[in-house]
């Protein structure tokens, strides 16, 4: 505990909810009763419950459940889940992480927002050379859908056949190019959509953008 530092405010308490040798269940409670908790300029109240598997076997799973949890006057409900797997063996061994949202809702004075979906990230290169991050390569795919109070649906889709590929070497280049080097992202709102093609593997800040299936034009990322 000598080198332990908590980012939680003093008005948050951490308690164990019946952990076992296989599962650790922890509750963070913000405030007490009707008393809220102020943290970084925001008023928090309610609970965040963390349930995660422990040990050396895979997959490792952590579920984040929001129980009567408020940020200011906005109420957050639902479950987010992180799943970590190890794929392949020998020289092909690498981690695969899945982040999923199930029935996530945000209730505001304007109405209710909902979000569902999952996003998967695989470390497809560099795992066996942990001391050298410059050869790390990540592949990301999946979809999320958000519905606003007016009923509009916003979706971000990355097909597994055309994942977004990111190379850490691009982050360390001069100038830094922290953008995907390939893959296709489709962003839609109701019946309209935009498609962004990140290229064929080069470290740059260029991509091709098309709207509703029209002719693609080059854009500069970061502008």
C-alpha positions in Angstrom: 0.0 0.0 0.0 3.0 2.3 0.3 3.0 3.1 -3.4 -0.8 3.0 -3.9 -2.6 6.1 -5.0 -6.3 6.3 -5.5 -8.0 8.7 -8.0 -11.3 8.5 -6.1 -12.5 11.4 -4.0 -12.8 11.1 -0.3 -16.6 11.0 -0.6 -16.4 7.7 -2.5 -16.2 4.4 -0.6 -15.0 1.0 -1.9 -16.5 -2.2 -0.5 -16.3 -5.9 -1.3 -19.5 -7.6 -2.4 -18.6 -11.2 -1.8 -15.5 -11.9 -3.8 -14.3 -15.6 -4.3 -11.1 -17.2 -5.4 -12.3 -16.9 -9.0 -14.3 -13.7 -9.1 -13.7 -10.3 -7.5 -16.8 -8.1 -6.9 -16.3 -4.6 -5.8 -18.7 -1.7 -5.3 -17.8 2.0 -5.5 -20.4 4.1 -3.8 -20.5 7.9 -4.4 -21.9 9.8 -1.5 -24.1 8.4 1.3 -27.9 8.2 1.2 -29.2 11.4 -0.3 -25.8 13.1 0.0 -24.0 13.4 -3.4 -20.3 13.4 -4.0 -18.4 16.2 -5.9 -15.5 15.1 -8.1 -13.7 17.2 -10.7 -16.5 19.7 -10.8 -19.2 17.2 -11.2 -21.8 15.9 -8.8 -21.9 12.1 -8.5 -24.2 9.7 -6.7 -25.1 6.0 -6.8 -22.9 3.0 -7.4 -20.5 1.5 -9.9 -20.2 -2.3 -9.5 -17.1 -4.0 -10.9 -17.2 -7.8 -11.3 -14.1 -9.5 -12.8 -12.6 -12.9 -13.1 -9.1 -13.4 -11.5 -6.4 -16.0 -11.9 -4.2 -17.0 -14.8 -6.8 -18.6 -17.2 -8.5 -16.9 -20.1 -10.8 -15.4 -21.0 -10.7 -12.7 -18.4 -14.0 -10.8 -18.0 -14.8 -7.5 -16.2 -18.4 -6.3 -16.1 -19.2 -2.7 -15.1 -22.7 -2.2 -13.8 -24.2 1.2 -13.0 -26.6 1.1 -10.1 -28.6 4.3 -9.6 -25.6 6.2 -10.8 -25.9 9.9 -11.6 -23.5 12.4 -13.2 -25.0 15.8 -12.2 -28.7 15.2 -13.1 -27.9 12.6 -15.8 -28.7 9.0 -14.9 -26.5 6.2 -16.4 -27.9 2.6 -16.5 -26.7 -0.6 -18.1 -23.7 -2.9 -18.3 -20.4 -2.6 -20.0 -18.2 -5.6 -20.4 -14.5 -6.1 -21.2 -13.4 -9.6 -22.3 -9.7 -10.4 -22.8 -8.7 -13.6 -24.7 -5.5 -15.0 -26.0 -5.6 -16.2 -29.6 -3.3 -18.6 -31.4 -0.2 -20.2 -30.1 3.6 -20.1 -30.5 4.6 -17.2 -32.8 0.9 -16.4 -33.5 -0.1 -15.9 -29.9 -1.8 -12.5 -29.3 -4.5 -10.8 -27.2 -8.0 -10.1 -28.3 -10.1 -7.6 -26.3 -13.8 -7.1 -26.7 -15.7 -4.1 -25.3 -19.5 -4.5 -25.3 -22.4 -2.3 -24.1 -25.7 -3.9 -23.4 -28.8 -1.9 -22.8 -26.8 1.2 -21.9 -29.1 4.3 -21.3 -28.4 7.9 -20.4 -31.4 9.7 -19.0 -31.1 13.5 -19.3 -33.5 16.5 -19.1 -33.8 16.2 -22.9 -34.8 12.5 -22.9 -33.2 9.1 -23.0 -30.2 8.1 -25.1 -29.5 4.3 -25.6 -26.3 2.6 -26.8 -25.7 -1.1 -27.7 -22.9 -2.9 -29.6 -19.4 -4.1 -29.3 -15.9 -3.3 -30.6 -13.1 -5.9 -30.9 -9.4 -5.1 -30.9 -6.7 -7.7 -31.7 -3.0 -7.1 -31.3 -1.9 -8.7 -34.6 1.8 -8.0 -34.4 4.4 -7.1 -31.7 3.0 -9.1 -28.8 6.1 -11.4 -28.5 8.5 -8.3 -28.5 7.0 -6.5 -25.5 10.1 -4.4 -24.9 9.7 -2.8 -28.4 6.3 -1.0 -28.8 7.2 0.3 -32.3 6.4 -3.0 -34.0 2.9 -3.2 -32.4 0.0 -3.5 -34.8 -3.7 -3.4 -33.8 -6.8 -4.4 -35.8 -10.2 -3.1 -34.7 -13.7 -3.9 -35.9 -17.3 -4.0 -34.6 -20.3 -1.8 -34.4 -22.1 0.6 -32.0 -25.6 2.1 -32.4 -26.8 5.1 -30.4 -30.4 6.3 -30.4 -31.2 9.9 -29.3 -34.5 11.1 -27.6 -35.9 12.0 -31.0 -35.5 8.5 -32.3 -32.5 9.2 -34.6 -30.1 6.2 -34.9 -26.4 6.8 -35.2 -24.2 3.8 -36.1 -20.5 3.3 -36.5 -19.6 0.1 -38.3 -16.3 -1.5 -39.0 -16.6 -4.8 -40.8 -14.2 -7.6 -39.7 -13.2 -8.1 -43.4 -11.9 -4.4 -43.5 -10.8 -3.6 -39.9 -9.1 -0.4 -38.9 -5.4 -1.2 -38.7 -3.2 1.0 -36.5 0.6 0.8 -36.4 2.4 2.2 -33.3 5.3 3.1 -35.6 3.1 5.8 -37.1 2.7 7.3 -33.6 6.5 7.6 -33.2 7.1 9.0 -36.7 8.0 12.6 -37.2 5.6 14.2 -37.5 3.4 11.8 -35.6 0.6 10.2 -37.6 -1.7 8.5 -35.0 -4.3 7.5 -37.5 -5.4 4.1 -38.9 -3.3 3.1 -41.9 -6.0 1.0 -43.5 -9.6 -0.2 -43.1 -13.1 1.2 -43.7 -15.3 3.0 -41.2 -19.0 3.6 -42.0 -20.9 6.2 -40.0 -24.6 6.5 -40.5 -27.5 8.5 -39.3 -30.9 7.0 -40.1 -30.8 6.4 -43.9 -27.7 8.5 -44.7 -24.1 7.4 -44.3 -20.5 8.4 -44.8 -17.7 6.0 -45.6 -14.1 6.7 -44.7 -11.4 4.6 -46.3 -8.0 4.9 -44.5 -5.8 3.6 -47.3 -3.5 0.7 -47.9 -1.0 0.8 -45.1 1.0 4.0 -45.2 1.7 6.2 -42.2 -0.1 9.4 -43.3 -3.1 11.7 -42.4 -5.0 11.1 -45.6 -8.2 9.2 -46.2 -11.0 9.0 -48.8 -14.5 10.1 -47.9 -17.7 9.3 -49.7 -21.3 10.4 -48.8 -24.2 8.1 -49.4 -22.2 6.0 -51.8 -21.1 8.9 -54.0 -17.7 9.6 -55.5 -15.0 9.6 -52.9 -12.8 12.6 -52.3 -9.5 12.9 -50.3 -9.6 14.4 -46.9 -6.9 15.4 -44.4 -7.4 13.8 -40.9 -6.9 16.1 -37.9 -8.2 19.2 -39.7 
